[in-house]
Amino acid sequence: MTTTRLDAPVRRELDIEGDAYTLTITPQHMTLVRKGRRKGFELEWAQLVSGEAALATALNASLTANLRASPTPARTRSKTAKR
């Protein structure tokens, strides 16, 4: 079996417990983001190899604790707003 060098980002959609996520794999890191959101979990390959992955994951999780929070309601225009 041959392998292909990772030169450009690869994106795949995942379903985790009924929620859609996007996994992006780059030569530097991998990122898991809930679909429709900007912030997610990022893990550098060097951290994974060096054993710092658990610490990095815990820190990322604490900083993005609201990742699985329910979506915010859509903004509604106030009655006094100009049209």
C-alpha positions, 0 to 999 in steps of 0.5 A: 500500500502506498501513502499520499503526502498531505499537502493541502487541507482535507475536510470531512463531515462527521456525525457525532451523537446526532450533531454534524461536525467538520474535521479538517486535517492539515500538515500542521494540525487537525481541527474539529468544529461543529458545523456552522460554528467557527470555534472548535478543538484544534490539536497539533501533530507535534503535541500528539507525538510528544504526549502533550495531546492530553494537556492540549485537549484539556486546555482547548476543551476548557476554553471552548466549553460552549461548543455543544451549547444550543444554537442562539436564536435568530435575531429579530428586528425591533419594531422601531428599527428603520427599514 
